[in-house]
Amino acid sequence: MRYGTLAWLAALLLPLPLPAQAQDGTANKAAIARLLDQSYPALDALYKDIHAHPELGFAETRTAALLARQMRALGFAVTERVGGTGIVAVLRNGAGPTVMVRTELDALPMREQSGLPYASQVQTEWQGRPTYLAHSCGHDIHMAAWVGTARALAAMKTVWRGTLVFIGQPAEEGLGGAAAMLKDGLFTRFPKPDYAFALHTGPFAYGEVHYRPGVLTSNSDSIEISFKGRGGHGSMPNATIDPVLIAARFVVDVQSVVSREKDPQAPGVVTIGAIQGGTAGNIIPDQVVVRGTIRNYDADVRAKMKAGVERVARAAAAMAGAPEPDIHIGDGADSVINDPALTARIGPVFQTAFGDKAILDPAPGPASEDYSMFVNAGVKASLDFQIGVYDPARVAAAAAGGEPLPVNHSPFYAPVPEPTIRTGVEAMTLAVLEVMKPS
């Protein structure tokens, strides 16, 4: 069935009555809750549809078209194909600040094993080989909350003034989508934000909203190294130079950069997530490619770790008498840094709305993303926060030594849609309303 004929889409686009003008956050939350009571079933269906139809970065054509159609129906002026498959939706409502709300569109090249009735069965080709696709990071939840927030704000135009810029970013997982949108004139063709907001799901209890000022995520740099050898028969390794052995040595030895070269008090991670080489167990190949990631929070640690990875790679090849490896350590995303003043302003809004489920995190997380590129491109103030996805009883059982919770990028990552989506809509809408209150 084509998505344009789905009953949930028609329900999502039905007009809603405007709430009475709210004077404070409590009244705003009540108004948002009333709107969600009407629109949530359609948002739930939207989420499950997107979840079942994931698309890779820069190939999110169905996803982008689906979101663009809904935003137009809400009264936004929508531009598609910004930075490839990105979308920008603008809604003007008088004089006031410009506020950006961002979601991601892309999925991951992995097979879902959640067992959900709406689990993805989509297959495609990625890096020259077949792969399954899955929304195992939560971007589908983000999109549903993004649409729900747009719907709430469009229905509550009496209580805010300014310009909304809702962006659907492609290729966050590949850390290329933000750069592509900026290169395509995101902040020159469209209003440049005074404030920007984003959210992300995390493996903690649904209903919780986590936030913190300052550094939120890590720096991220990619690793791709091609180790060269001399192929031959597996029974005659003396007649070859074995790049599998070189790669294996590198994977082990590179951890010395983490354990012995950087300050032990400074966080840092080197992970090798892919090794590709060879065709059969009795053939030594000519080449093996390893791919990985480097994460940290400090500029000096970042430089030291990148240099250490390259040095260890060259040393592993030299020890085997192999040719110099081809080394590419790509500059990835900088840390996402939340504006302290904006965080201090929004924190009390979250506390009023969510009580003890509004949690000030004491430390940044290890993940990375390219939302930082938007912030660094001149947004005056930004806040990126997290929402939980699991039943609180399950979270408590895991904390007590029970079955560990699947984290983002796990094939078993399976957010509970309700109330996760509701929480995302409420938190994001309240944050936007706070900075767009009429003077």
ABEGO torsion letter per residue (X at the ends): XBAAABAAAAAAABBBBBBBBBABAAAAAAAAAAAAAAAAAAAAAAAAAAAABBBBBGABAAAAAAAAAAAAAAGBBBBBGBGGABBBBBBBBEBEBBBBBBBBABBBBBBBAAGBAABBABBBBBGGBBBBBBBAAGAAAAAAAAAAAAAAAAAAAAABBEBBBBBBBBGAAAGAAAAAAAAAGAAAABBBBABBBBBBBBBBBBGBBBBBBEBABBBBBBBBBBBBBBBEBAABAAABBBAAAAAAAAAAAAAAAAAAABBAABBBBBBBABBBEEABAABBBABBBBBBBBBBABAAAAAAAAAAAAAAAAAAAAAAGBBBBBBBBBBBBBBBBBBAAAAAAAAAAAAAAAEAABBBBABBBABBBAAAAAAAAGBABBBBBBBBABBAAAAAAAAAGBBBBBBBGBAABBBBAOAAAAAAAAAAAAAAAAAABBX
